[in-house]
Amino acid sequence: MDTLKVTLIQADLYWEDPLKNRAMFAEKIESFENSTDIILLPEMFTTGFSMNALNLAEPMNGPTLQWMQDQSIKTGAAIVGSLIVKENGEFYNRLLWVEGLGTLHYYDKKHTFTLAGEDKVYTAGNQKVVFDYKGWKICPLICYDLRFPVWSRNTENYDLLLYCANWPAKRIAAWDTLLKARAIENMSFCIGVNRVGEDGNGHNYIGHSAVYDALGVQMSNADWEHPFIQTIALDKKQLEEHRSHLQFLNDRDEFTLT
């Protein structure tokens, strides 16, 4: 597939209220006028960025996975976002990639946010995930992972790098800069979807969800400090032309993470 349509949903979240958040996102998804291939939701989209894992965690086959499967079936799109999952007695900030009742990929956040004590509540993942979808190689990551370029380095020749986040307003300049940098250094499309509003801890979020091409050009143009839904078409031929002409990835450093 040469063209991949990706829909970003930037929204305010109901604090620690999965039922309300699922209903809110379902309403937004139902409002789509056009078809899409991927629907991206923020980090911990059912709860906000909460450390209350004991009371909020779901099993992998819990209500949110079932909700994501239902939404994927209705839209024909992959649904992507992170939530709090409990597995084998451990809590994870886990990104789920859901394609109907069939394909399921997941990624556990590698870099837990020590400033908020996430490392004391959630078990860090240790596996980078890259998979194929409609002829595109995709690498999904979560929020704080954005600050660590070695973890996202494009040694797998992926085409699309995704971040779901709860990135606060006070450090939004870093979000803007690093998203653009990850696109440029990895010669890849790079997308970040963030939230807006204020969470239960009084932290403010102003979104800035965005799509960048492999040269760092911003493709999204929504009013990015307020709730929005925007669909962007990614052109794989354009990506391949940039890579073939510039060949920057051919000169990358070779290394293996241990």
ROPA-811847 format. One line per 2 residues: number of its first residue (from 1); their letters; for each residue x, y, z of N, C-alpha, C. Coordinates in Angstrom, 1 decimal. Example, Ala and Ser with C-alpha at 12.3 -4.5 7.8 and 13.67 -1.06 7.14 Angstrom:
BEGIN
1> as> 13.2/-5.7/7.8/12.3/-4.5/7.8/13.2/-3.3/7.8 ~ 12.8/-2.2/7.1/13.7/-1.1/7.1/12.9/0.0/7.9
//
This chain:
BEGIN
1> md> 0.8/-1.2/0.0/0.0/0.0/0.0/0.9/1.3/0.0 ~ 0.8/2.1/-1.0/1.6/3.3/-1.1/1.2/4.4/-0.2
3> tl> -0.2/4.5/0.0/-0.7/5.6/0.9/-1.3/5.0/2.1 ~ -0.9/5.5/3.3/-1.4/5.0/4.6/-2.1/6.2/5.2
5> kv> -3.3/6.1/5.6/-4.1/7.2/6.2/-4.1/7.0/7.7 ~ -3.6/8.0/8.5/-3.4/7.9/9.9/-4.3/9.0/10.5
7> tl> -5.1/8.6/11.5/-6.0/9.6/12.2/-5.5/9.8/13.6 ~ -5.2/11.1/14.0/-4.8/11.4/15.3/-6.1/12.0/16.1
9> iq> -6.3/11.5/17.3/-7.3/12.0/18.1/-6.7/12.6/19.4 ~ -6.6/13.9/19.4/-6.1/14.7/20.6/-7.3/15.1/21.4
11> ad> -7.3/14.7/22.7/-8.5/14.9/23.5/-8.1/15.2/24.9 ~ -9.1/15.8/25.7/-9.0/15.9/27.1/-9.5/14.6/27.7
13> ly> -8.8/14.1/28.7/-9.2/12.8/29.3/-9.9/13.0/30.7 ~ -10.8/12.1/30.9/-11.5/12.0/32.2/-10.5/11.3/33.2
15> we> -10.2/11.9/34.3/-9.2/11.4/35.2/-9.7/10.1/35.8 ~ -8.9/9.0/35.6/-9.1/7.7/36.2/-10.6/7.2/36.0
17> dp> -11.1/7.4/34.8/-12.5/7.0/34.5/-12.6/6.3/33.2 ~ -12.2/5.0/33.1/-12.2/4.3/31.9/-13.5/4.3/31.1
19> lk> -14.6/4.1/31.8/-15.9/4.1/31.2/-16.2/5.4/30.4 ~ -16.0/6.5/31.0/-16.2/7.8/30.4/-15.2/8.0/29.2
21> nr> -14.0/7.6/29.4/-13.0/7.8/28.3/-13.3/6.9/27.1 ~ -13.7/5.7/27.3/-14.1/4.8/26.2/-15.3/5.4/25.5
23> am> -16.3/5.9/26.2/-17.5/6.4/25.6/-17.1/7.7/24.8 ~ -16.3/8.5/25.4/-15.9/9.8/24.7/-15.1/9.5/23.4
25> fa> -14.2/8.5/23.4/-13.4/8.2/22.2/-14.3/7.5/21.2 ~ -15.3/6.7/21.7/-16.2/6.0/20.7/-17.0/7.1/20.0
27> ek> -17.5/8.1/20.7/-18.2/9.2/20.0/-17.4/9.9/19.0 ~ -16.1/10.1/19.3/-15.2/10.8/18.4/-15.0/10.0/17.1
29> ie> -14.8/8.7/17.4/-14.5/7.8/16.3/-15.7/7.7/15.4 ~ -16.9/7.7/16.0/-18.2/7.6/15.2/-18.4/8.8/14.3
31> sf> -17.7/9.9/14.7/-17.9/11.2/13.9/-17.0/11.2/12.6 ~ -16.1/10.2/12.4/-15.3/10.3/11.3/-16.1/10.3/10.0
33> en> -15.8/11.2/9.1/-16.5/11.2/7.8/-15.9/10.4/6.7 ~ -14.6/10.1/6.9/-13.8/9.3/5.9/-13.2/8.1/6.5
35> st> -12.8/7.2/5.7/-12.2/6.0/6.2/-10.7/6.3/6.5 ~ -10.1/5.4/7.3/-8.7/5.6/7.7/-8.1/4.2/8.0
37> di> -6.8/4.2/8.0/-6.1/2.9/8.2/-5.7/2.7/9.7 ~ -5.3/3.8/10.4/-4.8/3.7/11.8/-5.5/4.9/12.6
39> il> -5.9/4.5/13.8/-6.5/5.5/14.7/-5.6/5.6/15.9 ~ -5.0/6.7/16.2/-4.0/6.9/17.3/-4.6/7.6/18.4
41> lp> -4.5/7.0/19.6/-5.0/7.6/20.9/-3.8/7.9/21.8 ~ -4.0/8.8/22.8/-2.9/9.1/23.7/-2.4/8.0/24.6
43> em> -1.4/8.3/25.3/-0.9/7.4/26.4/-2.0/7.3/27.5 ~ -2.1/6.1/28.1/-3.1/5.8/29.1/-4.4/6.5/28.8
45> ft> -4.9/6.2/27.6/-6.1/7.0/27.1/-7.4/6.7/27.9 ~ -7.4/5.6/28.7/-8.6/5.4/29.5/-8.6/6.0/30.9
47> tg> -7.4/6.5/31.3/-7.3/6.9/32.7/-6.6/8.3/32.9 ~ -5.8/8.7/32.0/-4.8/9.8/32.2/-3.6/9.1/32.8
49> fs> -2.5/9.9/32.9/-1.2/9.3/33.4/-1.2/9.1/34.9 ~ -1.8/8.0/35.3/-2.0/7.7/36.7/-1.0/6.7/37.3
51> mn> -0.7/6.9/38.5/0.2/5.9/39.2/-0.7/4.9/40.1 ~ -2.0/5.1/39.9/-3.0/4.3/40.7/-3.3/2.9/40.0
53> al> -2.2/2.2/39.7/-2.3/1.0/38.9/-3.1/-0.1/39.7 ~ -3.0/-0.1/41.0/-3.6/-1.2/41.8/-5.1/-1.2/41.5
55> nl> -5.7/0.0/41.4/-7.1/0.1/41.2/-7.6/0.2/39.8 ~ -6.7/0.6/38.9/-7.1/0.8/37.5/-6.6/-0.2/36.5
57> ae> -5.7/-1.1/36.9/-5.1/-2.0/35.9/-6.2/-3.0/35.4 ~ -6.1/-3.4/34.1/-6.9/-4.4/33.5/-6.1/-5.6/33.1
59> pm> -6.7/-6.7/33.0/-5.9/-7.9/32.3/-5.9/-7.6/30.8 ~ -5.0/-8.3/30.2/-4.9/-8.1/28.7/-6.2/-8.3/28.0
61> ng> -7.0/-9.2/28.4/-8.3/-9.5/27.8/-9.5/-8.7/28.4 ~ -9.1/-7.6/29.0/-10.1/-6.8/29.8/-11.0/-6.0/28.9
63> pt> -11.8/-5.1/29.5/-12.9/-4.4/28.7/-12.3/-3.4/27.7 ~ -11.1/-2.9/27.9/-10.5/-1.9/26.9/-10.1/-2.6/25.7
65> lq> -9.4/-3.8/25.8/-9.1/-4.6/24.6/-10.3/-4.9/23.8 ~ -11.4/-5.3/24.5/-12.6/-5.7/23.8/-13.2/-4.5/23.1
67> wm> -13.1/-3.3/23.8/-13.6/-2.1/23.2/-12.8/-1.7/21.9 ~ -11.5/-1.9/22.0/-10.6/-1.6/20.9/-10.9/-2.5/19.7
69> qd> -11.2/-3.8/20.0/-11.5/-4.7/19.0/-12.8/-4.3/18.3 ~ -13.8/-3.9/19.1/-15.1/-3.5/18.5/-14.9/-2.2/17.6
71> qs> -14.1/-1.3/18.1/-13.9/0.0/17.3/-13.2/-0.4/16.0 ~ -12.2/-1.3/16.1/-11.5/-1.7/14.9/-12.4/-2.3/13.9
73> ik> -13.3/-3.2/14.4/-14.2/-3.9/13.5/-15.1/-2.9/12.8 ~ -15.6/-1.9/13.6/-16.6/-0.9/13.0/-15.9/0.0/12.0
75> tg> -14.6/0.3/12.2/-14.0/1.3/11.3/-13.1/0.6/10.2 ~ -12.8/-0.6/10.4/-11.8/-1.3/9.5/-10.4/-0.8/9.7
77> aa> -10.1/-0.1/10.8/-8.8/0.5/11.0/-8.1/-0.2/12.2 ~ -6.8/-0.1/12.3/-6.1/-0.5/13.5/-6.3/0.6/14.5
79> iv> -6.5/0.2/15.8/-6.6/1.2/16.9/-5.4/1.0/17.8 ~ -4.8/2.2/18.2/-3.6/2.2/18.9/-3.6/3.2/20.1
81> gs> -3.2/2.7/21.2/-3.1/3.6/22.4/-2.6/2.7/23.6 ~ -2.1/3.4/24.6/-1.6/2.7/25.8/-2.6/2.7/26.9
83> li> -2.5/1.7/27.8/-3.3/1.6/29.0/-2.6/0.9/30.1 ~ -3.2/0.8/31.2/-2.6/0.1/32.4/-3.0/-1.3/32.4
85> vk> -2.0/-2.2/32.3/-2.3/-3.7/32.2/-1.6/-4.4/33.3 ~ -2.3/-5.3/33.9/-1.7/-6.2/35.0/-1.5/-7.6/34.4
87> en> -0.3/-8.1/34.5/0.0/-9.4/33.9/1.1/-10.1/34.8 ~ 0.8/-11.3/35.3/1.7/-12.1/36.1/2.1/-11.3/37.3
89> ge> 1.2/-10.6/37.9/1.4/-9.8/39.1/2.2/-8.5/39.0 ~ 2.5/-8.1/37.7/3.2/-6.9/37.4/2.3/-5.9/36.7
91> fy> 2.6/-4.6/36.8/1.8/-3.6/36.1/2.7/-3.0/35.0 ~ 2.0/-2.8/33.8/2.7/-2.3/32.7/2.0/-1.1/32.1
93> nr> 2.7/-0.1/31.6/2.2/0.9/30.7/2.3/0.3/29.3 ~ 1.2/-0.3/28.8/1.3/-1.1/27.6/0.6/-0.5/26.4
95> ll> 1.3/-0.3/25.3/0.6/0.1/24.1/0.1/-1.1/23.4 ~ -1.2/-1.0/23.0/-1.9/-2.0/22.2/-2.1/-1.6/20.8
97> wv> -1.8/-2.4/19.9/-2.1/-2.2/18.5/-3.1/-3.3/18.1 ~ -4.4/-2.9/17.8/-5.5/-3.9/17.7/-6.0/-3.8/16.3
99> eg> -6.1/-4.9/15.6/-6.8/-5.1/14.3/-7.9/-6.1/14.4 ~ -9.1/-5.6/14.7/-10.3/-6.4/14.9/-10.1/-7.5/15.9
101> lg> -10.6/-8.7/15.6/-10.4/-9.8/16.5/-9.2/-10.7/16.2 ~ -8.4/-10.2/15.2/-7.3/-10.9/14.7/-6.0/-10.4/15.3
103> tl> -5.2/-9.7/14.5/-3.9/-9.3/14.9/-3.8/-8.4/16.1 ~ -2.9/-8.7/17.0/-2.7/-7.9/18.2/-1.2/-7.8/18.4
105> hy> -0.7/-6.6/18.5/0.7/-6.3/18.8/0.7/-5.5/20.1 ~ 1.7/-5.7/21.0/1.8/-4.8/22.1/3.3/-4.5/22.4
107> yd> 3.4/-3.3/23.1/4.7/-2.8/23.4/4.7/-2.3/24.8 ~ 5.5/-2.7/25.7/5.6/-2.2/27.1/6.6/-1.1/27.2
109> kk> 6.3/0.0/27.7/7.1/1.2/27.8/8.5/0.9/28.4 ~ 9.5/1.2/27.6/10.9/0.9/28.1/11.3/1.9/29.1
111> ht> 11.1/3.2/28.8/11.7/4.2/29.7/10.5/4.8/30.6 ~ 10.4/4.2/31.8/9.4/4.7/32.7/9.9/6.0/33.3
113> ft> 8.9/6.9/33.5/9.2/8.3/33.8/9.5/8.4/35.3 ~ 10.8/8.5/35.7/11.2/8.5/37.1/10.7/9.7/37.8
115> la> 10.6/10.9/37.1/10.2/12.1/37.7/8.9/12.0/38.3 ~ 8.0/11.2/37.8/6.6/11.0/38.3/6.5/9.7/39.1
117> ge> 7.6/9.0/39.3/7.6/7.7/40.1/7.0/6.6/39.3 ~ 7.0/6.7/38.0/6.4/5.6/37.2/7.3/4.3/37.3
119> dk> 8.6/4.5/37.5/9.5/3.4/37.7/9.2/2.6/38.9 ~ 8.6/3.2/39.9/8.3/2.5/41.2/7.0/1.7/41.1
121> vy> 6.1/2.0/40.1/4.8/1.3/40.0/4.8/0.3/38.8 ~ 5.4/0.7/37.7/5.3/-0.1/36.5/6.6/-0.8/36.1
123> ta> 6.5/-2.0/35.7/7.6/-2.7/35.2/8.0/-2.3/33.8 ~ 9.3/-1.9/33.6/9.7/-1.5/32.3/9.8/-2.6/31.3
125> gn> 9.5/-2.3/30.0/9.6/-3.3/29.0/11.1/-3.4/28.6 ~ 11.4/-4.4/27.8/12.8/-4.6/27.3/12.9/-5.0/25.9
127> qk> 11.7/-4.9/25.2/11.7/-5.4/23.8/11.2/-4.3/22.9 ~ 12.0/-3.9/21.9/11.6/-3.0/20.9/10.7/-3.8/19.9
129> vv> 9.7/-3.2/19.4/8.7/-3.9/18.6/8.7/-3.2/17.2 ~ 8.8/-3.9/16.1/8.7/-3.5/14.8/7.9/-4.5/14.0
131> fd> 6.8/-4.1/13.4/6.0/-5.1/12.7/5.5/-4.5/11.3 ~ 4.9/-5.4/10.5/4.4/-5.0/9.2/2.9/-4.8/9.3
133> yk> 2.4/-3.7/8.6/1.0/-3.4/8.5/0.8/-2.8/7.1 ~ 0.0/-3.5/6.3/-0.3/-3.0/4.9/0.9/-2.6/4.1
135> gw> 2.0/-3.4/4.3/3.2/-3.1/3.5/4.1/-2.1/4.1 ~ 3.8/-1.6/5.3/4.6/-0.6/6.0/5.2/-1.2/7.3
137> ki> 6.4/-0.9/7.6/7.1/-1.3/8.8/6.9/-0.2/9.8 ~ 6.4/-0.6/11.0/5.9/0.4/12.0/6.6/0.1/13.3
139> cp> 7.1/1.1/14.0/7.7/1.0/15.3/6.9/1.9/16.3 ~ 6.2/1.3/17.3/5.4/2.1/18.2/6.2/2.3/19.6
141> li> 6.2/3.5/20.1/6.8/3.8/21.4/5.9/4.7/22.2 ~ 6.3/5.0/23.5/5.5/5.7/24.4/6.2/6.8/25.0
143> cy> 5.7/8.0/24.9/6.0/9.2/25.6/7.5/9.4/26.0 ~ 7.9/9.1/27.2/9.3/9.4/27.7/10.3/8.7/26.8
145> dl> 9.9/7.6/26.1/10.9/7.0/25.2/11.4/8.0/24.2 ~ 10.7/9.0/23.9/11.1/10.0/22.9/12.4/10.7/23.2
147> rf> 12.8/10.7/24.5/14.0/11.4/24.9/15.3/10.5/24.7 ~ 15.1/9.3/24.2/16.2/8.3/24.2/16.4/7.8/22.7
149> pv> 17.2/8.5/21.9/17.3/8.2/20.5/17.9/6.9/20.2 ~ 18.7/6.4/21.0/19.3/5.0/20.8/18.2/4.0/20.7
151> ws> 17.2/4.1/21.6/16.1/3.1/21.6/15.3/3.1/20.3 ~ 15.1/4.3/19.7/14.3/4.4/18.5/15.1/4.3/17.2
153> rn> 16.4/4.2/17.3/17.3/4.2/16.1/16.8/3.2/15.1 ~ 16.8/3.7/13.9/16.1/2.9/12.8/17.1/1.9/12.2
155> te> 17.4/0.9/12.9/18.3/-0.2/12.4/17.4/-1.3/11.7 ~ 16.1/-1.2/11.8/15.2/-2.2/11.1/14.6/-1.7/9.8
157> ny> 15.0/-0.5/9.4/14.4/0.1/8.2/12.9/0.2/8.3 ~ 12.4/0.7/9.5/11.0/0.9/9.6/10.6/2.2/8.8
159> dl> 9.3/2.3/8.5/8.8/3.4/7.7/8.1/4.5/8.6 ~ 7.6/4.0/9.7/6.8/4.9/10.5/7.1/4.7/12.0
161> ll> 7.4/5.8/12.7/7.6/5.8/14.1/6.5/6.5/14.8 ~ 5.9/5.8/15.8/4.7/6.3/16.5/5.0/6.5/18.0
163> yc> 4.5/7.7/18.5/4.5/7.9/20.0/3.1/8.3/20.5 ~ 2.6/7.6/21.5/1.5/8.0/22.2/1.9/8.6/23.5
165> an> 1.3/9.7/24.0/2.0/10.4/25.1/0.9/11.2/26.0 ~ 1.4/11.4/27.2/0.8/12.5/28.1/2.0/13.4/28.4
167> wp> 2.3/14.3/27.5/3.5/15.2/27.6/3.1/16.5/28.1 ~ 3.6/17.0/29.3/3.0/18.2/29.9/3.4/19.5/29.2
169> ak> 2.6/20.5/29.4/2.8/21.8/28.7/4.1/22.4/29.0 ~ 4.6/22.3/30.2/5.8/23.0/30.6/7.1/22.5/29.9
171> ri> 7.0/21.3/29.3/8.1/20.8/28.5/7.7/20.6/27.0 ~ 6.7/21.3/26.5/6.2/21.1/25.2/7.3/21.4/24.1
173> aa> 8.2/22.3/24.4/9.2/22.7/23.4/10.1/21.5/23.1 ~ 10.4/20.7/24.1/11.2/19.5/24.0/10.4/18.5/23.1
175> wd> 9.1/18.3/23.3/8.3/17.4/22.5/8.3/17.8/21.1 ~ 8.1/19.1/20.8/8.1/19.5/19.4/9.5/19.2/18.7
177> tl> 10.5/19.6/19.4/11.9/19.4/18.9/12.3/18.0/18.7 ~ 12.0/17.1/19.7/12.4/15.7/19.6/11.6/14.9/18.6
179> lk> 10.3/15.2/18.4/9.5/14.5/17.4/10.1/14.8/16.0 ~ 10.4/16.1/15.8/11.0/16.4/14.5/12.4/15.8/14.3
181> ar> 13.2/15.8/15.4/14.5/15.2/15.3/14.4/13.7/15.0 ~ 13.5/13.0/15.7/13.4/11.5/15.5/13.0/11.2/14.0
183> ai> 12.2/12.1/13.4/11.9/11.9/12.0/13.1/12.1/11.1 ~ 13.9/13.1/11.3/15.0/13.5/10.5/16.1/12.4/10.7
185> en> 16.5/12.1/11.9/17.6/11.2/12.1/17.3/9.7/11.7 ~ 16.0/9.4/11.7/15.7/8.0/11.3/15.1/7.9/9.8
187> ms> 15.1/9.0/9.1/14.6/9.1/7.8/13.3/8.3/7.7 ~ 12.3/8.7/8.6/11.1/8.0/8.7/10.0/9.0/9.0
189> fc> 8.7/8.7/8.6/7.6/9.4/9.1/7.6/9.3/10.7 ~ 7.3/10.3/11.4/7.2/10.3/12.8/5.9/11.0/13.3
191> ig> 5.2/10.3/14.1/3.9/10.8/14.6/3.8/10.8/16.1 ~ 3.4/11.8/16.7/3.2/11.9/18.2/1.8/12.3/18.5
193> vn> 1.0/11.6/19.3/-0.3/12.0/19.7/-0.3/12.2/21.2 ~ -0.7/13.4/21.6/-0.6/13.9/23.0/-2.0/14.2/23.4
195> rv> -2.2/14.5/24.7/-3.5/14.9/25.2/-3.6/16.4/25.5 ~ -4.7/16.9/25.8/-4.9/18.3/26.3/-5.6/18.3/27.6
197> ge> -5.7/19.4/28.2/-6.5/19.5/29.5/-5.6/19.4/30.7 ~ -6.3/19.3/31.9/-5.6/19.1/33.2/-5.9/17.8/33.8
199> dg> -4.9/17.1/34.3/-5.1/15.8/34.9/-5.4/15.9/36.4 ~ -5.6/14.8/37.1/-6.0/14.8/38.5/-4.9/15.3/39.4
201> ng> -3.6/15.4/38.9/-2.5/15.9/39.7/-2.2/17.3/39.4 ~ -3.1/18.0/38.6/-2.9/19.4/38.3/-1.9/19.7/37.2
203> hn> -1.5/18.7/36.5/-0.6/18.9/35.4/-1.4/19.3/34.1 ~ -0.9/20.3/33.4/-1.6/20.9/32.2/-0.9/20.3/31.0
205> yi> -1.8/20.0/30.0/-1.3/19.5/28.7/-1.9/20.3/27.6 ~ -1.1/20.6/26.6/-1.6/21.5/25.5/-1.4/20.8/24.1
207> gh> -1.3/19.5/24.1/-1.3/18.7/22.9/-0.1/18.8/22.0 ~ -0.2/19.6/20.9/0.9/19.6/19.9/1.1/18.3/19.2
209> sa> 0.0/17.5/19.2/0.1/16.2/18.4/0.5/16.6/16.9 ~ 1.4/15.8/16.3/1.9/16.2/15.0/2.4/15.1/14.2
211> vy> 2.5/15.3/12.9/3.0/14.4/11.9/4.2/15.0/11.2 ~ 5.3/14.4/11.1/6.5/14.9/10.4/6.9/13.9/9.3
213> da> 7.4/14.4/8.2/7.9/13.5/7.2/9.4/13.3/7.4 ~ 10.0/12.5/6.6/11.4/12.1/6.8/12.4/13.2/6.7
215> lg> 12.0/14.4/6.2/12.9/15.5/6.2/12.6/16.5/7.4 ~ 11.6/16.1/8.2/11.3/17.0/9.4/10.3/18.0/9.1
217> vq> 9.6/17.9/7.9/8.5/18.9/7.6/7.2/18.5/8.2 ~ 6.6/19.4/9.0/5.4/19.1/9.6/4.2/19.0/8.6
219> ms> 3.5/17.9/8.7/2.4/17.7/7.7/1.1/18.0/8.3 ~ 0.9/18.0/9.6/-0.3/18.3/10.3/-0.5/19.8/10.4
221> na> -1.7/20.2/10.4/-2.0/21.7/10.5/-3.2/22.0/11.3 ~ -3.6/21.1/12.3/-4.7/21.4/13.1/-4.4/22.5/14.2
223> dw> -5.5/23.0/14.8/-5.3/23.9/15.9/-4.8/23.0/17.1 ~ -3.5/22.9/17.2/-2.9/21.8/17.9/-2.9/22.0/19.5
225> eh> -3.4/23.0/20.0/-3.5/23.2/21.5/-4.9/22.9/22.0 ~ -5.8/22.4/21.2/-7.1/22.1/21.6/-7.5/20.7/21.0
227> pf> -8.6/20.2/21.5/-9.0/18.9/21.0/-9.2/18.9/19.5 ~ -8.7/17.9/18.8/-8.9/17.8/17.4/-8.8/16.4/16.9
229> iq> -9.4/16.2/15.7/-9.3/14.9/15.0/-8.8/15.3/13.6 ~ -7.7/14.7/13.2/-7.1/15.0/11.9/-6.6/13.7/11.2
231> ti> -6.9/13.5/10.0/-6.4/12.4/9.2/-5.3/12.9/8.2 ~ -4.1/12.2/8.2/-3.0/12.6/7.4/-2.7/11.4/6.5
233> al> -2.5/11.6/5.2/-2.1/10.6/4.3/-0.6/10.5/4.1 ~ 0.0/9.4/4.4/1.4/9.2/4.3/1.7/8.6/3.0
235> dk> 2.7/9.1/2.3/3.1/8.6/0.9/4.4/7.8/1.0 ~ 4.3/6.5/0.8/5.5/5.6/0.9/6.5/5.9/-0.3
237> kq> 5.9/6.2/-1.4/6.8/6.5/-2.6/7.7/7.7/-2.3 ~ 7.1/8.7/-1.7/7.8/9.9/-1.3/9.0/9.6/-0.3
239> le> 8.6/8.7/0.7/9.6/8.3/1.6/10.8/7.5/0.9 ~ 10.4/6.6/0.1/11.5/5.9/-0.6/12.3/6.7/-1.5
241> eh> 11.7/7.8/-2.1/12.5/8.7/-3.0/13.5/9.5/-2.1 ~ 13.0/10.0/-1.0/14.0/10.7/-0.1/15.1/9.8/0.3
243> rs> 14.8/8.5/0.7/15.9/7.6/1.1/16.8/7.2/0.0 ~ 16.3/7.0/-1.2/17.1/6.7/-2.3/18.0/7.8/-2.7
245> hl> 17.5/9.0/-2.7/18.3/10.2/-3.1/19.3/10.6/-2.1 ~ 19.0/10.6/-0.8/19.9/11.1/0.2/20.8/10.0/0.8
247> qf> 20.2/8.8/1.0/20.9/7.6/1.5/21.6/7.8/2.8 ~ 21.0/8.6/3.7/21.5/8.9/5.0/21.5/7.6/5.9
249> ln> 20.5/6.8/5.7/20.5/5.6/6.6/21.6/4.6/6.2 ~ 22.2/4.7/5.0/23.3/3.8/4.7/24.5/4.2/5.5
251> dr> 24.6/5.4/6.0/25.8/5.8/6.8/25.6/5.7/8.3 ~ 24.5/5.1/8.7/24.2/5.0/10.2/25.2/4.1/10.9
253> de> 25.4/4.4/12.2/26.3/3.5/13.0/25.6/2.1/13.2 ~ 26.4/1.1/13.2/25.9/-0.2/13.4/26.2/-0.6/14.9
255> ft> 25.1/-1.1/15.6/25.3/-1.4/17.0/24.1/-2.4/17.3 ~ 24.3/-3.1/18.5/23.3/-4.0/19.0/23.0/-3.6/20.4
257> lt> 21.7/-3.4/20.8/21.4/-3.1/22.2/21.4/-4.4/23.0 ~ 21.9/-4.3/24.2/22.0/-5.4/25.1/21.3/-5.1/26.4
//
